[in-house]
Amino acid sequence: MSESYIQDLFAKRIGGSQYGKTDAIYKFERIKRAKRAARAAHPGEEIIDLGVGEPDEMAFPEVVRTLCAEARKPENRGYADNGDAVLKEAAARYLERVCGVAGINPETEVLHSIGSKAALSILPAALINPGDYVLMTVPGYPVFGTHAAYLGGRVHNLPLTETNQFLPDLDSVPAEVLKQAKVLVLNYPNNPTGASPTPEFFAKAVAFARQHRLVVIHDAAYAALVFEGRPLSFLATPGAKEVGIELHSASKSFNMTGWRCGFVAGNELLVRAYGDVKDNTDSGQFLAIQHAAAHGFDHPEITEKIAVKYSRRMDALVAVLAKAGFQARKPRGSFFLYVRAPKAAVSQGGARIEFRNAEEVSQWLITEKLISTVPWDDAGAYLRFSVTYAAKTVAQERRTVGTVAERLGDVRFEF
Ligand SMILES: Cc1ncc(COP(=O)(O)O)c(C=O)c1O
C-alpha cells in the first residue's frame, strides 16, 4: 500500500515526514511492556505497582456530592470560558488560609486551569519567541519545555542533585544562556525527587529573576501534600508576585486527577496573558467541576487527611527500603520517594547482576521481583517509588509493604 500523503504533512516539531517511524520506545511504554511481560510470566502473582503518579483513591464524597448538585444547575451548563468567580474566590481564600499568601485579587490575579498540565502547555505561547531560552530542572515534568520547543524556544536544563538538596544551582547558568532566557520553571515539592523548597531558595529565585529579567513559573501541583508544617507557596516570597505565577491543582491534593481542574495565580499581567491564550485554546472547564474543586479548596482538611495517609505509607516504605540497603530518607512532602539506584544485586544463591543505569534496575525489579518503579537517569541513576499504590485499608497497606520487604529480603544490593 502506498504511503498516505498525510505522512509528508506533519510538522517538523513532531518529526515531520518521519513522524511515527522511529523505533524508539519511551520510558513509560517500556515500563508498561515490562509489567505486561511480568504478568504473563507469573500469572496469579501480584505486581506491586510503586510507579503510579496519581492518587489511588476517589475524590472525597462531599466533593462528588457538590459536583452532582452543581451539574444539575442550568446556569452551569454552557461554555465556562475563563470561569466565573466561584473558583477564583476559593483560590484566593485557599492561598491565604493554607499558604499564608494574603492579598491575591481573585478578579485579576487568579484564573482556573484545566489542570496544571494544560496551563503549562498554554503559557509558552504567551512568552516564548524562537530562540528564547527556558530554564528547566531535570529530572522533571517537561511539559512547559516541550511546548516552548514547539515554538522554537530552547531549553537549558538545570540538574537536581543530592548535593544541592535537589534545588537547582541558579548560578550555574551560562551568561550567553541568561541573556536569552525568559522563563525559569520550578516545581516543589518536586516530581520526581520529592524535594521541598526553602524560603531562602525561593528568595534567591525572586532576586535571580529580577536581576536577569525572567518570569518564574512555579508548578505547585504537590504543594499542599506536606508531612509537617504548612505548604510553602512561592507567592509567599517577598516580591514573588512581581516576577511570577504559581500553578495549583486539585489533582493530587484532592484526589481529582481525572477531573482536570486547578488554578493559576500571581502576577496580574501574566495571569491576563495566560487568560488570553487560554481563551483561544479551550472554552473553560465545566463550571460544575470548577465549583466542586472550589469546595475542595475551601476544605483543606481533605488534603491534610490525604497527606496523613501518604506520610504513614512513606514511613513504612522508607523502613523497608532502608533495610534492603537503599539510602531512603522520608521527603517532607509529595508522594514520591527518590532513591539512588543500586549498581548491582546479589541473590542469596550468589548470582550477581550489574546494572548500568536506573532503567536496568527498574526493569530487573519488575521482571524478577514484580515491583514496578520509575527510573530516572537524567542527573544520576535514581528510582522513584510512589506511595500511591492501591490499598483500601491500613491492613492492606501493611500487606503490600510486607510483600515488598519479602521480595527484596533475599537480595543484597551494591551501591
Ligand atoms: C510536576 C507536575 N506538574 C503538573 C502535573 C499535572 O497536574 P494536573 O493533573 O494538574 O494537570 C503533574 C502530574 O503528574 C506533575 O507531576
The ligand as an ORCA input file, in Angstrom:
! r2SCAN-3c Opt
* xyz 0 1
  C       5.117     18.233     38.465
  C       3.776     18.050     37.877
  N       3.145     19.116     37.370
  C       1.931     19.014     36.821
  C       1.292     17.789     36.759
  C      -0.040     17.718     36.105
  O      -1.028     18.029     37.016
  P      -2.517     18.247     36.561
  O      -3.238     16.978     36.821
  O      -2.991     19.391     37.392
  O      -2.502     18.588     35.109
  C       1.906     16.646     37.261
  C       1.246     15.354     37.151
  O       1.799     14.304     37.316
  C       3.185     16.786     37.845
  O       3.827     15.741     38.343
*
